[in-house]
Amino acid sequence: MAAPHRDTTPGSPDDWWRDAAIYQVYPRSFADGDGDGTGDLAGVRAKLPYLAELGVDAVWFTPWYLSPLADGGYDVADYRTIDPAFGTLDEAEKLIAEARSLGIRTIVDIVPNHVSDQHPWFRAALAAGPGSPERELFHFRPGRGEHGELPPNDWPSQFAGPTWTRVADGEWYLHLFTPLQPDLNWAHPAVREEHESVLRFWFERGVAGVRIDSAALPAKDPALPDFVEGRDPHPYVDRDELHEIYRSWRRVADAHGAVFVGEVWLPDSERFARYLRPDELHTAFNFTFLACPWDAHRLRTAIDDTLAEHAPVGAPATWVLCNHDVTRTVTRYGRAETGFDFATKAFGTPTDLELGTRRARAAALLTLALPGSVYVYQGEELGLPEADIPRDRIQDPMHFRSGGTDPGRDGCRVPLPWTADSPYAGFGSDAEPWLPQPAGWSAYAADRQAADPASMLTLYRTALQLRRTEPALGDGPLEWLPAPDGVLAFRRAPGLVCVVNLAGRPAVLPAHDAVLLASGPLDTDGGLPTDTAVWLRV
């Protein structure tokens, strides 16, 4: 029987994703329900009222599946089993249902490029040997050189280090990330069939959407040629074969009324937009905006470019300041270089947290006022800074594969502070968290901020509530207004203006009827201080 038609035109009951506020949960670090030092589903279930009060429409969970956790769960061993560190499948189903009863939808992560080396498929491939059908599910090849001692090609890794590992029988297997994450062969029909089955498995359990990790990487040139900078098409990024894969996925999603958001890092806006055609992905993450420095001209350019590349396919933009891979916003904005680039991460970078916090508050109002959907990474609403993890406690493979020069991503993954006067800031009970919390972490605790009308948490709660009730906010058009250098000002119809001052001097506000919300105190004469944003009723 044909799937029912889903009405996803703007304003329809099924287009919630076009202007949703989505909260990202990194389960290991959100809340610990069983007191073992690791966040889990029981902890999330206990905090669902907090998320409802925050005012989000959906929660995106980074992988909660069975995994050795060699790369934070992005090394999946079984998509149909919850990792015991997080709970059980029964708990996941209860969490999905309980969240939905509070008006919160659930989005899960799928990692199509690779699996864990502990996945049954890969273990069978190792056991079966060269030339076996089991090895055809991956990219096994003989090596080059007189004795096969050289890797099959010279592709660079997404992490530092090699992309090929040799096994005992002499063959090599491809892994664009770590050796513990072998790449799948998406030219094999069984790989496609299995992933579509996984999608159905979770959609049938009430999941409303899927975030697709490294969405532009799964398809590879079958010849596996050596890497040549600038070669078109690229041997493993943004290959045309991907689009038929995602069209097939879209048919599965449409049959269940579910949606996709892709992690698509591409510099070519036209090729980026191809993933958002009406029969492919619904949305994709906006990394241009996320990585943009705190600079008025560059932010406006990022916003304009984002809206322009989405317009031809009618897809809504997404906006995000931070995620589980990126230096936290208050730290990044308090540095001399306020943009984000993996290549520039370094230990000991000086940071002015007071300045960064002021800018992060303004950036929150800017982001929440833009047309489309918005993602909030856990702890951003608390104004958490990037933590300095002692070197002997770092767990992120990016650190180790860089030879210890890259601080890795653990600094934005530190367990959240919930109650100021409890052990480990209320993350769990008496067990030390899996990553250490910095001294003074309790100052950011949610219970303390909830009682403070000037806190970051109060700012986010107020802004998200206005975003739900103000008809001008969410999806729709944006009109730039005249403004001095260093000031961003735009109108959202009907009747709302957002002004953000990034200049080194106060800005004069346009005529308005009322101030709906400001990221910080206005000047006594009504002027807008530097690094401050305001929403105005006009």
N, C-alpha and C positions, 0 to 999 in steps of 0.2 A: 504494500500500500504506500502511496506517495506521502512524503512528509508534509504536514500542514504548513501553509505559508506563514512566515513570521513577518509581521509588520514592523520594520525597523526605521521607518521614516521619522524625522524629528517630531517630537510631541506624541508619539505613539506609546502605548503601555510597555512595549518591549524594547524601548531604546534607552533604558536606564544607564547603559554604559557610555552614552554620548556625553554626559556631564557628571558622571559619578565621582565621588570622593572615595578613594580606595586606600586602605591602610595595609602596609606591608608588614607581615609578621615573620620574623626569623625565629622559628620555634625554640631553638636551643637557648635563646637569650631573652624570651619574652616574659615568662613566669613559670616557676617550678612548683608543680602541684604535689609531687610526691617526696620532695625534700632531699633529692639525691644530688643536687647541684646542677642539673641539666633541665632547661625548660622543656615543657611537655604539653600535651593536649589538655590534660586536667588543669594546668595553669591557665591556658587560654580560655577554657570554659568558665573558670572562676572570674575571669576578667571581661567577659562579654558585656556586662552592664557598663563597664568603663568605656568600651568601644561604642556602645549605643549612645552613651552620654556625650562622647566626643563628637558624634554626629556623622560617622562614616557610612557609606552605602554598601561597601563590600570589603572583604579582607582577602588579601593575597598571601598565601602561605608558600614560603620557599620549601624545598622538598622535605616531606615528612616520611618518606618511604624507607623500607629496609635498605641500609647502606652501611658500609664500613666507615663512613664519614671522613674519608680521606680528603675530600674537598667540600666540606660543609653540607654534605647530602647531595651534591650534584654528581655523585658517583652512585647511581641507583642500581641496586641488586635485584629488586622486585617491586614493581609498581603497584601490586595488589596487596601488599603487606605494609603496615605501618611499622617503622622501626621501633623495637621495644623500648629504646631510650625515650620515645615520645608517647607511647601508649599502644592502643590496639585499633583495629579497623572498626570495631563496635564503637569505641570512643570517638573516632573520626566521624562516623555517621551521626552520632548524637550531637557532636559539635556543629556539624553542618545544619542539622535540623534546629538546634537551639538558637544558632545565629540567625537563621531565616525567620524564626518566630519574633526576633527583635528587629526585623527589617534589614538584616545584614546578609548579603550574599557571600558565597565562598568561591575563591579562585585558587586553583592549584597549579603547581609548576610541572612542566614536562620537559625533559632534556633529550631531544631527539638525536643530537650529534653523537652521543656516546653512552655507554653504560659502565658499571663498575667491573673491574676484573674479577669480582666475585659473582657476577651474574651467571646463571646456569648456562646461558648460551656460550659465554666466553670460556668457562671452565670445560665445557664439552668440546669447544674448538681446540683448546690446548691438548686435550686428551686424544682427539681424533687424528691429528697429524696433518702434514702437507697434502693438499689436493682433495681434502675431505669436504663434503657438503657443509659441515659445521663451520669450517673456516670461511666459506663464502659469505657468511653473514657479517664479516669484518673485512679489513683490508690487510690480509697476510700476503707477503711477497718474499721471494728469495732476495738476498742481498747482492750488492755489486762487489766488484773486486775479485781477485783470483779465487778466494775461498769464501765468497759471500760475506766478508767481514765488514763491508761498508753498507750503510742504510740504503734502501731503494731509491730515495730521492733526498733533496735538501730543503724540504719545506720548513719554514720557521714555525716555532711553537706559539700558541696564544699565551702561554706562560714562558718563562725563560727555560732553556734547556732543549734537549733533542725531542724529535717528534716520532722517532721509531725506537722500538725495543726488540732485541733479538731473544728468541726463546730457545729452549734446549735443543730442538731438532734443527736449528740453524735458520729458520724463517724469521722474518721481522713482521711486527704489526704496527699499524699507524695509530697515533694518539695525538691530536692537536693540543691536548691539555697535558695531564700527567700520565705516566705509564699505567697508573691504576684506573684510567678512563679510556679504554679502547674505543676507537671510532667505529660506528656501524656502517655497513654498506647499504646505502639507500637505493641502490639499483636492484636490490634483491626484493622480490615481492613479499617474502615472509616478514621483512623488517617493516614494510608499510602496513601489512595486515595486523601485525602485533600492536603497533602504535594506535591504529584505529580502534582496535579492541580495548586498549587501555583507556582511550578517550570515552568510549561507551560505558566502560566500567564505572568511571567516576561521574559521568553525567547522570547515569541511572541512580547514583547515590545522592543526587541533589546538588552537585557542583554546578555553579552558574557560568564558569569560565575557566580558561586555561591560559597561563602565561607560558610562552614558548622560549626556552633558554637558547641563546646563540642561534637564533632562527635562520640566519643567513649562511650557516656553515655545513649542514648535513650532506648536501650533494657534493660529490667529488668528480673531477675529470677521471674517467676510468683508466686512462693511460698513466695516471700519476706522474706527470712530467716534472722535471726540475722547476723550481720557482724562478720566474723572471719578473722583476719589478715592472709593473705597468702592463703586463700581458692581459689581453682581453679576448676571451673571457678568462677570469681568474680561475685557477685550478680548483679552489675549494671555498671561495666566498661568492655569494650572490649568483649562483649558477641558475640558468633558466629552468633546469629540471625541478627546482624547488617549487615553482608556481603550481604545477600540476599536483604535487604532494599536498600543498595547502588548499587547493581547490577540493581535493578529496576529503581533507579534514573538515573543510567548511560544510560539506554536505552532512557530515556526522553531527557537527555542532548545530546546524539548522534544524535537524530532526529532533533535537532536544532543547531548542531555544537557548543555546549557550553561546558564549562569545570567546574571542581570542585576543590576546595582546602579545605582540612579538617583540623580542629583544633583537632589534635590527640596527646594527651600527653601520651606516653607509654614508659616504660623503656625497654621493650623487643623488640629488633630490628626486630626479625623475625615476631612477631605479628604485629608490626607497618607496615612492608612491605606488609602484606596481604591486607591492605586497598588500596594499590597502584597497585594491579594486573590490567591487561589491561581492565578488564570489570567492575572495580570499580571506585575509585577516580583517578583523573589525577595527583594531587599533594597533599602534606600535609605539614603543617608548621613544621619547624625544631626547636624545642624548646631546643634541646641539645646545639646547637650553640648559641641561644639567651641567655641562662642562663650561658654560659661559662665565667669564669673569664678571665681577661686580662693576660694570661699566655701562653707562646709560646707552651709548651708541651701540655697543655690541649686543646688549640685551634686546634693544629694539630690533636690530637686524635679525637676531635669533628668533624673535617672535614673528616678525614679518615673513622670514623664510619658512618657518614652520607652518604658518597658516597658508602660505602660498603653495607649499608642496602637498598639503592635504586637500586643498580646494578642488583640484581636477577630479578627484575620486570621491568627493563628498564625505570623507571620513573626518571624524573629530580629532583634534590634536590632543596629545597628552602632555602633562607638565609635571616635572619632578625635580626636586632639589638634591636628593640624596637617596642612596639605596645601600644594600649590604656589601657592595663592592667599592663604595666611594667615600672619601674623607668627609666626615660630618660637616654640615653647613656652617655652624658657628665657628668651627676651627678654620675651615677653608676661607671664609670671608674675613677672618681676622689676620690673614697673612698678607705679605707683600704681593704675592702672586695668588689671585683669588679664583682663577680658573681651576679646572681639574684635568690632569693628564696622568695616566698610570706611570709614564716614563719619568715624571718629575718627582715622584714620591720619595721622601728621604727622611731619615731619622733627624731629630733635633731642629726641625724647622720652627723659627720663632713665630709665636701667635699672640695676638691681642684679643683675648676672649671677650672683653667688654665691647670692643668694636665689632667683633664677629657676631655677637649676640644681637646687637642693635641692627646690624644689616640683615641678619637672619629673620628677625621679626618683620622687617620691611619686605623682605623677599617672600615671606609667607603670604602677606596680603597681596603682593603683586601676583604670585602664582595662583592663588585662589580666586582672583578676579578675572583671569584669562579664560577665553572660550574653549570649552572642551572638558576633558576629565583630568583629575589631578590625583597623584599618588603621594602618600605621606609615609615615609619609612619610620618604623617604630622608634620612639625616643626623640624624633624631631620635634614633636609637640611638647616635649619636656626641655628642649634646648640643650640636649646633651652634647658635650664636646667630644672630639676624637680622643680616645684614651691612649696613653703611652703604655704598651704592654711590655713587661720585662722580657728581655730576649729569651730567657729560658722558659717562658710560658707561651711564646708564640706558637700557634698551630697551623697557620695558613700556609699551604704549599707554595704560594707565590714568593714568600720570604725565603724558603729553603732553595727553591729552584733559581733564585737570583744570586745565590751564593751569600745570602745574608745582607745584601745591600738594600733590598726593598723591605720596608717595615710590614708589608702585607696588609690585609684587610681586617684583621682582628680588632683593630682600634675602634671600628664602627659597629662591632658585634658584641660589645660588652653587655652582660645581663642588666636589665632595666632596674632602676630604683623605684620601689612602690611605696614603702612606708619608711619615713625618716628614722624612727626610733627602734627599728627592728634589726636583727642581725642581717648583714649583707643587704641592707636597705630594703628588706622585705621581698627579695627575689624568690626566696623559698623558705626553708626553716634554718637549721643550724649548719647545713652542709655548705662548704665553700663552693661558690659557682665555678663552672668549668673554665671560665676566663676570669681573671681577677678584676674586681672593681677598684678604681682609683680612690685614693684618700679624698674625703669630702663628697663622695658620690651621693650620699643621703641628702645633700643640699638640693638636689634636683628631684627628689622623691615626689611622686604624683600626689600623695596625700597633702604634702606641704604646699604644693603649687595650687591644688584645688581650692585652698582657702585664701589664696592671694589674688586679688583682682588685677594685679599688675603682672602676673606670671605669664610665661610662655604658654602654659597649658590653658589658662583662661583666654588668652588671645586666640588660640586655635579653636577652642570650643565656641567662642563667640563668632568667629569668622565662619566656621562650618555651619553654624545655625543660620546665620544670615545668608549663606550660600544656598541653603535649602528654601528659605522663605522669600528671598528677593528675586523677582522674576527676571531681573537684568543679568543675574549671575548664572553660570553654567554655559551650555552650548549657545552659539549665536554669533552675531557680528560684533566687531570691535572697530571703533572709530578713534584714530589718534587726534589729539587736540594740540594746538600750538603751545609750546612750552620752551623755557630757556634751556641753554645747553646744560646737560647733566640732569635734566628732569624729564621723567616719563609721565605723560598724562593721556588717558584715554577714556572714552565714554562707552558704557554698556547700556543699551536701551532696554527698557525705559527708565530713565532718570537716575543713573548711577555713574559717578566719575571716580576713577582711581588715579591718584597722583603719587609718584614715588620720587623722592629727592635724593639723587646721587651726587649732587654738586657739593662744592665745598662751602656753601653759604645757604642761609634760609631761602625758601621759595615762597612766593606769594600764591595763595590758593585762588582758584577761580571762584566766581560767584556761586553760592550754594545755599540751600535751605537748611541743611543740617549735616553734622558730622556723624556718620554711622559708626565708624570704627577707625582708630588710629593705632599704628604700631608702637607709638611712644607719645609722650606729652607734646602738644603743640606749643609754640611760643606764645607769650602773653598777649601779643598783638594778633594772634591767629595765624602766624606764618608757620610753614612746615620746615622743621629743622632738617639738617643733612642726615642721610641714612635713615629716613623715616618715610612711611607710607600712610595714606589715608584713603578711606572710602567716603565719598560725599553724596548726599541726596541733592539732586538738582532738578 
